[in-house]
Amino acid sequence: MRWWDSEVGYEVYLRSFADGNGDGVGDFPGLAAKLDYLAWLGVGIVWITPFYPSPMRDFGYDVADYVGVDPLFGTLDDFDACIAEAHRLGLRVLIDLVPNHTSDQHRWFHASRSDPDGSMRGYYHWRDPAVGGGPPNNWVSHFGGPAWSYDEGSQQYYLHLFLPEQPDLNWSNPDLVREFDGVLEFWLDREVDGFRVDVAQGLVKNMLMPDNPQRFPVTPEMSPRQVFGCYEHRYDLDQAGNTAIYRRWRAIAERYGAMLLGEVYLRDNNPNLVSRYVSKQDGLHRAFYFAPMHTPWEPSAMWSTFRDALDAAPRDFSWALSSHDDPRAPTRLGGGELGRARALAYSVLLFALPGLPFLYQGDELGLEEADVPPEQRQDPVGSRNQNPADGRDGCRTPMPWAPGPAGGFTHGAEPWLPIARSDDETVAVQRGDPGSILHKYRELLAVRRALGDLHACELEWLTDRSAPVIGFRRGDCVCALNAADAPADLALPPGQWRMAFSSERPAGAVFESAMTIDAPEGVLLARIPRSLG
Ligand code: NOJ
């Protein structure tokens, strides 16, 4: 067992977690002061989104210096203090590594752009215009428009799979590969416990830069995401060379006992492709598998998603229902009480699967997508888009800590995004109410921790594709989720089974041979040992 095998992770979107200095943006002092809340909640790993010096065009995913802290978030000393406090509380910390691209304000890019003959030119992808003019190939940016921008000075194009202000690094360049080893070591020496690797599927490109095959015609009303999906990303994503980089990083991480967790976002969520990043046990330790965010609330689709995922990677995926990039789960799952009930029930299943589950900040409060008025929206994905609803602001509004206009998030300036929450959604109110959703999540985490078989035993399916209930067994534990519209029965393995956790009712009842599960409801059952004698 490795230290992460029995843990639940928690994503901290740093800008929106807690503001210590009153400038309206979350920071390290703010986070450090709230870590005891995360320890109380019962998570074991905290993933912190990027905090490096950055012009913030993509809110920190445009890094201008890999080995520093942006003053907006504090100082390197604040960072060290935060890590020390986390460790004091028994929490491990993963930081976000953004290796696919830098900011266009990174000194590497300045050097690369200003000196076409210099040694740094090859840190990025520069190409001549196509014959007849225009971008060198048909690749498109995730965030809209071509993946190439023209540089007047050198009359060449540079590649960016995201914003033009996020030029892609050239991972076929051995100097860059070596230089990056030092970035990992810098943070590992500062005692981080590992990295979440941004765009882990994207680092290496096919250096011949052929056109990607087009699958569907592009039409003007399509969102960037839809346009991106019109192409088969045969040459810009998921290239075989990625795994060599992770093998190299794995060797570094192992020296420190650290973990590597990849964001492997591949279209169509093909688990066999994602599993290649983790299955040989010599690359990434875990990879986020995003299908649960995109699978409809429908038992056979959900069952197939998990069966296929676990066939491809029996214990190496990471699971999440929400993130700073996607609409929050309760909204996606129907909204209101129903959406919240489904999200909690679904979490029961994700937390009982083999792998490493994550909560996104506010999941434990049952937060839905926030309504951010157009004039307060910030995300470039929204503003570069025909349909501003494509932006990610609704899942990024600040954590509501306590009632009041600034939600206990900041004591000073206006928060960078509106708080947009009711008093009942705050940590303070929910913490004081034993019947709140926050207490349900906390109880779920405690029960999960206590049921050792959920970390140690193989999964055995109890149901199949045609059943309304998704059920499986791990040793002396059973997990079941009713994802249909009406109560349904689950046949239980032999023995007596005690309700250890239910998303809908108190624990304690004992069942034998079968039980009826509400809709929606997620349950964890523990087998009662047969009395001796
Ligand atoms: C994935 C990150 O989660 C997202 O927020 C970011 O915009 C892109 N990668 C680009 O770094």
Boltz pocket constraint, residues with backbone or C-beta under 6 A from the ligand:
constraints:
  - pocket:
      binder: B
      contacts: [[A, 58], [A, 61], [A, 98], [A, 162], [A, 198], [A, 199], [A, 263], [A, 324], [A, 325]]
      max_distance: 6.0
